[in-house]
Amino acid sequence: MLSAGLPQGAVPKLERPGPLRDRVYEALLELITTRALQPGQHLVESELAGHLGVSRQPVREALQRLNTEGWVDLRPAQGAFVHEPTEQEADQLLTVRTLLEAEAARLAAANADKAGVAALESLCVEGEKAVTADDVDTAVALNAAFHAKIMTLAGNTVLAELAAQVDRRVRWYYTPVARQRGRQSWIEHRELIAAITARDEQLATTLMREHTEHTRRSYHERTQD
């Protein structure tokens, strides 16, 4: 286990071939977004390199890229640390997410077919099982998949591209409140499915706006505890 505190089994296996620096970047980003590496945690190049089975060079390159993208802070004479998002950062991103997701829900209600609705139903069933099993990691992944599917059903490529840009940060903010949101989140998902099935664009928009707003409030309430 890393002295920095990575849980056993958290380090993903790197696939080869492919640009190693990109593989290391993806592995580290996944560890950050799932909170296996916590905000504020010190990232030691040699330790990360050892656990990923690579040299320090691709780790250094990956950390520089993550710093540029705002996931990691490189501090002179101190090293690399997982970025600690401010309340303002989280609020701004989750507000943008609400705008994107609400429009996606409206378009999904207008465009979704039976196969699309069935896919949402299947994801919802699996998500409910994960909540019952208290499997937070799986619940978070299924939550992301559910929202991604609605984005697909919306049928707007530009909207989907914009949503993809914020998806990983949404997962980052959602992970610490996933247990708190729990079953209620999936109840809200079922309400969304019903609105999409009924092709009620206005209701789907309202429900998605309320759903994402609940997550935003939960995040802020958590930080105030």
C-alpha positions as CSV (number, residue, x, y, z in Angstrom):
1,M,0.0,0.0,0.0
2,L,1.2,3.5,-0.7
3,S,2.3,5.5,2.3
4,A,0.0,8.2,0.8
5,G,-2.9,6.0,1.7
6,L,-4.2,4.2,-1.4
7,P,-6.6,1.4,-0.5
8,Q,-5.7,-2.2,-1.5
9,G,-6.9,-3.0,-5.0
10,A,-7.4,0.6,-5.9
11,V,-4.5,0.9,-8.3
12,P,-5.7,0.0,-11.8
13,K,-3.6,-2.2,-14.1
14,L,-2.0,-0.3,-17.0
15,E,-2.8,-1.7,-20.5
16,R,0.0,-1.9,-23.1
17,P,0.7,-1.0,-25.8
18,G,-0.2,2.7,-26.1
19,P,1.4,6.0,-25.0
20,L,2.5,5.2,-21.5
21,R,2.1,8.8,-20.3
22,D,-1.6,8.7,-21.4
23,R,-2.2,5.4,-19.6
24,V,-0.6,6.8,-16.4
25,Y,-2.7,10.0,-16.8
26,E,-5.9,8.0,-17.1
27,A,-5.0,5.8,-14.2
28,L,-4.2,8.7,-11.9
29,L,-7.3,10.6,-13.0
30,E,-9.5,7.6,-12.2
31,L,-8.0,7.4,-8.8
32,I,-8.7,11.1,-8.2
33,T,-12.2,11.1,-9.4
34,T,-13.1,8.0,-7.4
35,R,-11.5,9.6,-4.4
36,A,-9.1,6.7,-3.9
37,L,-6.7,9.6,-3.9
38,Q,-8.3,12.2,-1.6
39,P,-8.3,16.0,-2.1
40,G,-5.2,17.5,-0.5
41,Q,-3.3,14.2,-0.6
42,H,0.4,14.4,-1.3
43,L,1.4,12.5,-4.5
44,V,4.9,11.1,-4.4
45,E,6.2,10.3,-7.8
46,S,8.4,7.3,-6.8
47,E,5.5,5.7,-4.9
48,L,3.0,6.2,-7.7
49,A,5.6,4.9,-10.2
50,G,6.2,1.8,-8.2
51,H,2.6,0.9,-7.8
52,L,1.8,1.5,-11.5
53,G,4.9,-0.4,-12.5
54,V,6.4,2.4,-14.6
55,S,9.4,4.8,-14.3
56,R,9.0,8.2,-12.7
57,Q,9.1,10.1,-16.1
58,P,5.5,9.2,-17.3
59,V,4.2,9.9,-13.8
60,R,5.9,13.3,-13.8
61,E,4.4,14.0,-17.3
62,A,0.9,12.9,-16.1
63,L,1.1,15.0,-13.0
64,Q,2.0,18.1,-15.1
65,R,-1.0,17.4,-17.4
66,L,-3.3,16.9,-14.4
67,N,-2.0,20.2,-12.9
68,T,-2.8,22.0,-16.2
69,E,-6.3,20.6,-16.1
70,G,-6.8,21.6,-12.4
71,W,-6.9,18.1,-10.9
72,V,-3.5,18.4,-9.2
73,D,-1.6,21.3,-7.6
74,L,2.2,21.5,-8.1
75,R,3.7,23.5,-5.3
76,P,7.3,24.7,-5.5
77,A,9.6,22.8,-3.1
78,Q,6.7,20.7,-1.8
79,G,5.6,18.5,-4.7
80,A,2.3,17.5,-6.1
81,F,-1.0,17.4,-4.2
82,V,-4.6,16.4,-5.3
83,H,-6.5,19.6,-5.8
84,E,-9.0,20.6,-3.1
85,P,-12.0,22.2,-4.9
86,T,-13.4,25.3,-3.4
87,E,-17.1,25.8,-2.7
88,Q,-17.3,28.2,-5.6
89,E,-15.7,25.8,-8.0
90,A,-18.1,23.0,-7.1
91,D,-21.1,25.3,-7.2
92,Q,-20.3,26.7,-10.6
93,L,-19.7,23.3,-12.1
94,L,-22.8,21.7,-10.6
95,T,-24.9,24.7,-11.8
96,V,-23.6,24.2,-15.3
97,R,-24.3,20.5,-15.0
98,T,-28.0,21.3,-14.1
99,L,-28.4,23.4,-17.3
100,L,-26.9,20.7,-19.5
101,E,-28.8,17.8,-17.9
102,A,-32.2,19.6,-17.8
103,E,-32.0,20.2,-21.6
104,A,-30.8,16.6,-22.2
105,A,-33.9,15.3,-20.2
106,R,-36.2,17.5,-22.3
107,L,-34.7,16.2,-25.6
108,A,-34.7,12.6,-24.3
109,A,-38.4,12.9,-23.6
110,A,-38.9,14.1,-27.2
111,N,-36.7,11.5,-28.8
112,A,-36.3,8.3,-26.7
113,D,-37.5,5.0,-28.2
114,K,-38.5,1.8,-26.4
115,A,-35.0,0.5,-26.5
116,G,-33.6,3.7,-24.9
117,V,-36.2,3.6,-22.1
118,A,-35.4,-0.1,-21.5
119,A,-31.7,0.7,-21.1
120,L,-32.6,3.4,-18.5
121,E,-34.7,0.9,-16.7
122,S,-31.9,-1.7,-16.6
123,L,-29.4,0.9,-15.3
124,C,-31.9,1.9,-12.6
125,V,-32.4,-1.7,-11.5
126,E,-28.6,-2.2,-11.2
127,G,-28.2,1.1,-9.4
128,E,-30.9,0.1,-6.8
129,K,-29.1,-3.2,-6.2
130,A,-25.8,-1.3,-5.7
131,V,-27.4,1.0,-3.1
132,T,-28.9,-2.0,-1.3
133,A,-25.5,-3.7,-1.2
134,D,-23.9,-0.4,0.0
135,D,-21.6,-0.6,-3.0
136,V,-20.8,3.1,-3.4
137,D,-18.3,2.8,-6.2
138,T,-20.7,0.8,-8.4
139,A,-23.6,3.1,-7.5
140,V,-21.5,6.1,-8.6
141,A,-20.5,4.4,-11.8
142,L,-24.1,3.5,-12.6
143,N,-25.3,7.0,-11.8
144,A,-22.8,8.3,-14.3
145,A,-23.9,5.7,-16.9
146,F,-27.6,6.6,-16.3
147,H,-27.0,10.3,-17.0
148,A,-24.8,9.5,-19.9
149,K,-27.6,7.4,-21.4
150,I,-30.0,10.3,-21.1
151,M,-27.5,12.5,-22.8
152,T,-27.2,9.9,-25.7
153,L,-31.0,9.7,-26.0
154,A,-31.1,13.5,-26.3
155,G,-29.5,13.1,-29.7
156,N,-27.6,16.4,-29.6
157,T,-23.9,15.8,-30.3
158,V,-22.7,19.3,-29.1
159,L,-24.7,18.9,-25.9
160,A,-23.1,15.5,-25.3
161,E,-19.6,16.9,-25.9
162,L,-20.2,19.7,-23.4
163,A,-21.5,17.2,-20.8
164,A,-18.5,14.9,-21.3
165,Q,-16.2,17.8,-20.4
166,V,-17.8,18.1,-16.9
167,D,-18.7,14.4,-16.4
168,R,-15.6,13.4,-14.5
169,R,-15.8,16.4,-12.2
170,V,-19.4,15.6,-11.5
171,R,-18.3,12.1,-10.5
172,W,-15.7,13.7,-8.3
173,Y,-18.2,15.8,-6.5
174,Y,-20.9,13.1,-6.4
175,T,-18.8,10.3,-4.9
176,P,-18.7,11.8,-1.3
177,V,-22.5,12.3,-1.2
178,A,-23.4,9.1,-3.0
179,R,-24.3,7.3,0.2
180,Q,-26.1,10.3,1.6
181,R,-28.2,10.5,-1.6
182,G,-28.6,6.8,-1.6
183,R,-32.0,5.3,-2.6
184,Q,-33.6,8.7,-3.0
185,S,-31.4,9.4,-6.0
186,W,-32.7,6.3,-7.8
187,I,-36.3,7.1,-6.9
188,E,-35.8,10.4,-8.7
189,H,-34.2,8.4,-11.6
190,R,-37.4,6.3,-11.8
191,E,-39.5,9.5,-11.9
192,L,-37.4,10.7,-14.8
193,I,-37.8,7.5,-16.7
194,A,-41.6,7.8,-16.3
195,A,-41.6,11.4,-17.6
196,I,-39.4,10.4,-20.6
197,T,-41.6,7.4,-21.3
198,A,-44.7,9.7,-21.3
199,R,-42.8,12.1,-23.6
200,D,-43.6,14.9,-21.1
201,E,-40.8,17.3,-22.0
202,Q,-41.7,19.9,-19.4
203,L,-41.9,17.4,-16.5
204,A,-38.7,15.7,-17.5
205,T,-36.9,19.1,-17.5
206,T,-38.3,20.0,-14.1
207,L,-37.5,16.7,-12.6
208,M,-33.9,16.7,-13.9
209,R,-33.4,20.2,-12.6
210,E,-34.7,19.3,-9.2
211,H,-32.6,16.0,-9.2
212,T,-29.3,17.7,-10.0
213,E,-30.1,20.5,-7.6
214,H,-30.5,18.0,-4.8
215,T,-27.0,16.7,-5.5
216,R,-25.6,20.2,-5.5
217,R,-27.2,21.0,-2.1
218,S,-26.1,17.6,-0.7
219,Y,-22.5,18.4,-1.7
220,H,-22.6,21.8,0.1
221,E,-24.3,20.4,3.2
222,R,-21.6,17.7,3.5
223,T,-18.8,20.3,3.5
224,Q,-20.6,22.2,6.2
225,D,-20.8,19.2,8.6
